Amino acid sequence: MAQPLDGKTIILRIELDTQQAAFGQAAGAIEQAGGDLVAIDVIETGRDRTVRDLTVKVNDTAAVPAIKEALGAMPGIRLVNVSDRTFLLHLGGKITVQPKTPIQNRDDLSRVYTPEVARVCQAIHEDPAKAFTLTVKRNTVAVVSDGSAVLGLGNIGPHAAMPVMEGKAMLFKQFADVDAFPLCLDTQDTESIIAAVKAIAPGFGGINLEDIAAPRCFEIEQRLRQELDIPVFHDDQHGTAVVLYAGLLNALKLTGRKLEDAKIVVCGIGAAGTACTKMLLAGGARDIVGVDKEGILTAGKEYAHPMWKWYAENTNPRGISGSLADAVKGADVFIGVSSGKLLKREHIISMAEDPIVFAMANPEPEIRPEEAEDLVAVFATGRSDYPNQINNVLCFPGIFRGALDCRASEINEPMKLAAAEAIAAVIDPEELNRFYIIPSVFNSRVVSEVRRRVIQAALASGAARRTPRE
């Protein structure tokens, strides 16, 4: 499988037997195969061998296998490794643990460890709530996955999922100063995952579930929310729902609609689709139609998927049936959390005037903006290379920052609604337009506003166990 390129620059590590080959031969082979050698770094050298890193620019990804083949055919040259800037960034992982206080002498050692640490342990033993103030529990979230539903990759398992979870931990720290640690579990058994998370929970102030396949993810989250006294948040469900709802609030405002009057179609009734629908219903939506592989979900039918049964019984008030084409006729809003290229131009033409389309499948949306922008009032995707990206990064850092700061026992529906309203409110009315309904992930106001409103909602709903000073 070809490695992805970043900026079309690759790093080739070659081992050269100087008795058999000259470096000029390797450079010539790279150039003939379509590469431009821009830098050479000597890694090791000896009497009859040398190891060098060659930085090579390529105009086409097809040049990479051609370069590998050319070097592999040359006597005395061994291609040790091919990487790019993304792979180099991941060497040794992307996160680290650093002490807050350096240990410089025996006195320091005695206070952070034995014997003085015993006094702190005893204080927590006598009052377990002190773990929130005297340990990392106060500011630490576990990012837990089984690697069964990694975005765009599917069931790749716990080892391959680690880079994604490390990245998530980086985002927690970068955007909200929350210390997060990736925990990829080598099991896809529901009970084993629940037991593992419960076992590690004492060391964390919150649990972020990530990339766990449906329908297993529903039971895992539900059980952990019931059995733990710290926030448990499945970001694939609720993070997507919060940011979708925020974007939709602004899109409805822009097109002069009200949520309670809008006809909404949700395509893809899995973890994200179900959570998006529950949030829309909580926000006041009354006419939602869900579509999946079996067509429109309708009450009274038997479904193998237990969540589809719930969905059918709580949506589709007009009782319509049929396919996606039937669902979108006259609809004001299309929300796609399914797979690429399902939505056609003729589908959008059949929608209501000035339709809103959120085609959020990744990496290929249900329909690309360039195929439909002339037909819609507002278009959003899950991709960063188009306007109006529905990105969970807008949600989870601020939600957990607020939940940790008020020591919430859960992240409930009022807190999620508050987070969505906060994200939407970051865009001033005079800034709002069809290409700007959702703020950038780098907007510095997002985390602080989400945190503030989440804390208010937690206090009002009884989920908070302390009132932050600020």
N, C-alpha and C positions, 0 to 999 in steps of 0.2 A: 504493500500500500504506500503510495507516494506521500511524503511528508508535506504539510502545507507550507507555503512560502509566506514570508512577512516582508513586504517591501521588495520582493524579488531579489533578495540578497541571501546567499547561502554560505555556510562555512564548511569547507572540506578539510578534514584532517587526513593527511597522507603520510605513510611510512615509506621512505625511499632508500633502497639498497644502492649506495653510491658506486658499488662495483659493477652493477648491471645497468643502471639508468642514470641519466642526468636530469636535473630539475627542469631544464629547458624543454625536455621532451614532454613532461607533464603539463607545463604551461601551454605548449603548442597544442596538445590534445584537448585541453579545456577550451581554448579559443576556437578550434575547429568544430567543437561540439556545440558552440553557441554561447559560451561563457566569456565574461570580461573580468580578468584577474585584476583586482584593485588593491589588495593588501596581502602581505606574507608575514606570518609570525612563526619564529622558530620555537618549538616546544622542547625538543630534545635533540641532541646531536652527539655523534660518536665517530670512531675511526671509519666505519663502513656503513653507517646508517644515520638517517636524520628524520625527525618527525616535525611536520610543519602544518600550520593552519592557514588555509588559503581562503580569503574572502573573495567571493565571485558574484558578480551581478549577472542576472539572466533576464532576457526580454520575454521569455515564454517558459512556463512550467515544464513543457515538453523537453527543454534543454537539460533538465536535471537527470533523467534516466540516460540521456545520450552521453552526458559527461561521465556518469558512473560507469557506463559500458566501456567508454574509451579508456578510462584509467584502469579499469579491471583487466583490459586486454594487454596492458603493457607489462613486460617482464621487469621485475625489480621494483614495482610500485604496488603498494597495498593501500586501498582506500579504507581507512579505519572507521570513519564516521561522516555522515552528512547531517548538518543541522541548519537552523536558521535562528533569527533573533528571538522568536517566540520560544523555541526549544532551549536556547541558552538562558533565557530568563527563568526557566523552570528548573535549571540545574540545582539539585539539592533542595528543591521545594521553594515556595515563595514567601513563607512566613518563618518567624523565629520567636523564641521566648527570651526575654531579657529581664534581669532583676531590677526592681525599682530602686533598691538601695545596694550599693557595692559592699562587699564583705572585705574589709581591709585589715582587720586585726582580730585577736581572740575575743575581744569584747563584742564586736559585731557578730561574730560567729555564735557566741553564747546566747545573744538576744534573738537572732533569727532561727536558731536551731536549739540544740540542747545546751544548758538546762532551762533557759528562760522561757522557751516556747511552751513548756509544760503548763505555765500559768495561763497562757492564752487558751490552750486545749481544755483546761479545766473550766475556764469561764464559758466556753461554748458548750461543754458537756452539761453544765448547770443551766444554761439558757441557750438552746439550739438556734434561736433567732439571731444570736450574735454572729453566726456564720456569715450573715449578710454584711456585717461591718468589719469583721476581723479576718476574712479570707477573700480569695478571688471571686467567690460566689457573687459578690456585690456587682461585678461588672463583666461577667463571663457567660458566653452563650456557647452551647454545643451545636455544631452544624452536623446533623446526623443523616446518613444516607446508606442505602443498601446497593446503590448503583444500578437499580433496576429500570429507571426511566430517565436517563440523563438526556437533557434537551438536545434534540437533533441526532443523538447517538443510540438511544434505546437502552437495552439491558447489557451494559458493558461491565458490570460487576464492581466490587468495592475498590480494587486496586486502580483500575482505569478511571474511576470517579474521583479519586483524590485530588487531581489538579483543579477540578471544578470547585470542590469544597474548600480547598485552600484559597482559591480566588474569592469565594464568598466571605471567608474569614478576613481577607484583605479589605474588602469593601466595608464590612462592619467597622473595622478600625479606622480606615481612611475617612469615612463619612460621618461616623457617630462616636468614635473613640470607644467602641465596645470591643473588648477582647473576646475573640471567637476562636474555637479550635475545631478542625475537621475530624469527625469520627465516622469512618466508613466501616460498616459492619459486614462480616463475612457470613451473612445469612440472609435469606429472603423469606424466612418463616415469620409470620405475624407475631406469634407468641414469643419467639426468641428475640425479635426486635424490641417488643414492649418490655420484656424482662431486662434486656441489656440497657435500655435507656433509663429505666427505673433504677438500675444498679449504679449508674454513673451520675444520676441527678444530684446527689448531695454536693458535688463540686461545681455546680452551675446555677446561674440565676435564671436561665431560660433555655429552651430547647427549640432549635430551628430545624424542622424536618425538611428534607430536600430530595427531590428526584427519586421518590418511592412510587412504584407503579400503582395505578387504580386497578381494582377497588380496594386493595390491601391498605392503601394509605388512609382511607376513610376510617377504618376500624382502629388503626394504629393511633391516629391523632385523637379520635374520640376517647379511646381507653386511657391514653396518657393524660389527656385533659382531666379526666375523672379521677385518676389515681395519683397525680402529682399536684403539689401546691405551688408550682412555678409555671410561668407562661409556656405553652406549647403551641407552636405556630408552623403549619405546613405552608411554606412560602409559595410552592407551585399552585396551591389552591388560593390562599387568601391574599398573598402579595399581588398576584395577577388580578384578583377581584378588586382590591383596593385601588390600584392604579387605573384599571379599566373604568371603574366607577368615577374616579376623579376626572378622567378625560371625557367621559360621557356627559358628566354634569356641564362641562364647558361647551361641548359640542351641541347639547340640547339648548343651552343658553344662546349660543351663536345662531341657531336656526329657529329660535322662537318657539321651542317646544317645551312641554312639561313631561317629566318622567312618568307620571301617572296616566298620561294620555297616549304615550308613545307605544306603537306596535313594534316589538323587539323580537328578533330571531337570533337564537344562539345555536351555532353549528359546532358540534363536538361536545358531547355530554360526558366528559371524563372529570378528572379532579378539578381542573381549572374552570371548565364550563359550568359545573355544578356550583362551585363557590361563587362564580360571577353572578349566577342566577339568584342564589340565596341573598347576596348583597343587594342586588337590584330590587328584589322583593322587599327586603328590609327597608330600602330607601323609598318605597312607595310604588314601584312598577306594578301594573296590573295585567298587562297583556304580553306575556312572554311565551314563545313557541320554541321548543327544543328539537333539534334534528341531529340524528346520528346515523350509523350504518343501516339501521332498519327503517329509516325515514323519520317522519314526525312522530314524536312520542305522545301517545294519546291514552288517557285514562281508560281503564277497562281491558286493556291488552295485557298479555303475560310477557314479562321480560326476564331473561336470564340474569341480567345485571341488576342487583337489588337497588342500586341508586336510581336506575331508570324508572323503576316502579314509583319511587318517591317523586321523581321529577314529573312523571306523567300526571300524577295525582295533584300536584301543586302548581301546574302551569297549564298553558293551552286552554284558556277559559272558553274560547269559541268552539273547541272540539274539532278543529280542522285536522285532516289527515293527508297523507301523500308524501311527496319528495321535497327536497330543498327548493325546487322551482315553485312548488305550491306554497311553501312556507313564506317565501320572500315577497310574494305578490301583495302589493300595498303596504309593505312593512316600512317603518320609518328608520329602523336601525338594524344593521347586520353585525353580529359579533362572531368572529371566527376564531376558534381555538381547536382546530381540527388538523387538516393537512393541506398541502399546497394545491393550487389550481382547481379547487372545487367550485368556486364562484365564477360565473361567466358574465359577460357584458349584458346579455339578454336578461339575466336574473336581475341585475341592477336597474335596467330599463323598466322592469315590471314593478319596481318598488315605488313608494310614495315620492312626491316631489321633494327635491333637495334631500336625498337620503344620506344617512350617516353610515359609513362602512369602517369597521374595525377588523382588518384582516390580520390576525395576530399569530398565525402559524409560523413556526421557525424551523429551518432557515428560509423556506419558501412559503410566502403568504398565500391565502386562498385565492387572491387575485392581486397582481402587482399594481401599484398606483398608476403607472404610466398607461395601463390598459383601461383605467376607469376614472381618472381624475376629472375628465370633462363631464362625467355623469353625476358626480357626488358633490355634496356641500362640504363634507369633512371626511378625510381619509386618515386612518391611523394603522400602524403596523407594529410588530415586535422588533423591527430591525433598526439598527442605528444609522443606516445609510439613507433613510427616508425621514421626512418630517413626522412629528407626532409619534415618537416611539413610546409604546406602553412597556415600560421597563420597571421590573420589581425593585431595582435599586432605589427608586424614589420612595419606596415604602418601608422595607424591613429595617434599615438602620434607625430611622426615626421612631418607628413603633417600638423596637426593643429598647432604644435609649429612654423613651418615656416610661415603658413598663419597668425597666430596671430602676430608674430614678424614683418611682413611686412605690417600688417593691410590689408590683401587681401580682396577684395570684393567678391571673389568666389574661389572655387577650380576647375580650368579648366583642360582640357585635357593635355595641356603641363605640368602643375604642377604634374598631376598624372603619366605621362610618366617619368618625372624627378625623382619622388619618386621611381618608379620601377627600373629605371636604377641605382639609388643610392643604393638600397638594393642589387641588383645584384653585384655592384662594390665592396661591402664590402668584398666579398670573393676574395682573391688574386688568380691569375691564377695558381700558383703552389699548392694552397690548393684545387682547384676544382677537385672533383671526383664524381662518381655516387651516393655516399651516402652523399655528401655535396655540394648541389647546392644552398642552401638557408641558410643564417646565423641564428644563435640561437636568440631567442627573447631577451636573456640576453646579447647579444653582444653590448657593450657600444658604438660602432662606428655607429650603425644603425641610431639612432635618430639624431645625429649631422650631419651625411652625408645626410640623407633625408631632414632635415631642410635646410641645405645649398643649396642643388640643387633645392628644392621647391621655396625658396626665389629667386634664380636666374631666374627660369622659370616664376615666378609671375612678376618680374620686366620686363623681356623681353616681356611678353604677355600683359602688361598693367593692370594686376589685382592688383598689389601692390599699396598702397597709402602712403607708407613711405619706406625709405631705412634704414634698421637696421644698427647700428654702427658696428656690428661684424658679 
